[in-house]
Amino acid sequence: MWDGEDAGQAGRAGVAGGAERADGVGGVGGEAVGVLVVDDDFRVARVHRAYVDRVDSFRVVGVAGSGEQALSAVDELRPDLVLLDLYLPDVFGLDVIPRLRTAGHDCDVMVVSAAREADAVRGAVRHGVVDYLLKPFDFEDLRGRLERYAVQRGMLRDTVVRGQADVDRVLAGAAMPLPPSVPSRLRRLPKGMSTETAGLVERTLREAEGSLSASECAQLTGVSRVSARRYLEYFHAVGAAEVSLRYGATGRPERRYRFVAAGRGVVSGRGRA
């Protein structure tokens, strides 16, 4: 099963299409991040695929239903990120990761599984997964983690090591604020993000009474909702904002962002009140 619908002709067509797309995704210049969805339940895989394709800058390049299929798919499609279930019919999901590394693949792995055992979580950490999301989850849960991953991936890609602080930021998986003595021109944002917009969103978040949703931030700043969410997720990734969920009577919970008063100046470097 490659595309979550048919293990036959439709699946083989999905491989060819995915391989062609994967050559140009997730690399540089803000191109889409190519994702391989691995789940033995084709219905679940279909839902996860739809979730990923709804997130800006992410594209599913293939779906696999077993560990062996996942290995073959990574070899052929070269995804940037693998959404990996652990309860696969042929192997335990974590056993796929060292085989990927042995084969020379450096794609990132995000575990999406119902496995709640501490050994599974510890094993995932030891294997260097970028995140661990428990099933069942909804679209907002996955979107937030994918957007945070995109921010961290961009910062890692653009990192220039000038000293120990830069190394520490890489090992931490997210950019930490630079000391005030470092010129503002060296405070690098992920590719595709502007200092002016980041400063506008940060000031709006800082001055808000309580928390803001992406829609509210977009209205206050005049940027699009998608852009507002991206910058808000960036501030969350670097520790300048915290996220809470607001549950309504119906529908998905709303992600709300609050400026961390004790945080650090991400754009301007100014101290917090």
Sequence and secondary structure as in RCSB ss.txt:
>XXXX:A:sequence
MWDGEDAGQAGRAGVAGGAERADGVGGVGGEAVGVLVVDDDFRVARVHRAYVDRVDSFRVVGVAGSGEQALSAVD
ELRPDLVLLDLYLPDVFGLDVIPRLRTAGHDCDVMVVSAAREADAVRGAVRHGVVDYLLKPFDFEDLRGRLERYA
VQRGMLRDTVVRGQADVDRVLAGAAMPLPPSVPSRLRRLPKGMSTETAGLVERTLREAEGSLSASECAQLTGVSR
VSARRYLEYFHAVGAAEVSLRYGATGRPERRYRFVAAGRGVVSGRGRA
>XXXX:A:secstr
  SSS SSHHHHHHHHHHHHHHTTSSSSTT  EEEEEE S HHHHHHHHHHHHTSTTEEEEEEESSHHHHHHHHH
HH  SEEEE SB SSSBGGGHHHHHHHTT   EEEEEES   HHHHHHHHHTT SEEEESS  HHHHHHHHHHHH
HHHHHHHT    SHHHHHHHHHTS     TTS GGG    TT  HHHHHHHHHHHHHSSS EEHHHHHHHH S H
HHHHHHHHHHHHTTSEEEEEE  SSSS EEEEEE TT   SSS     
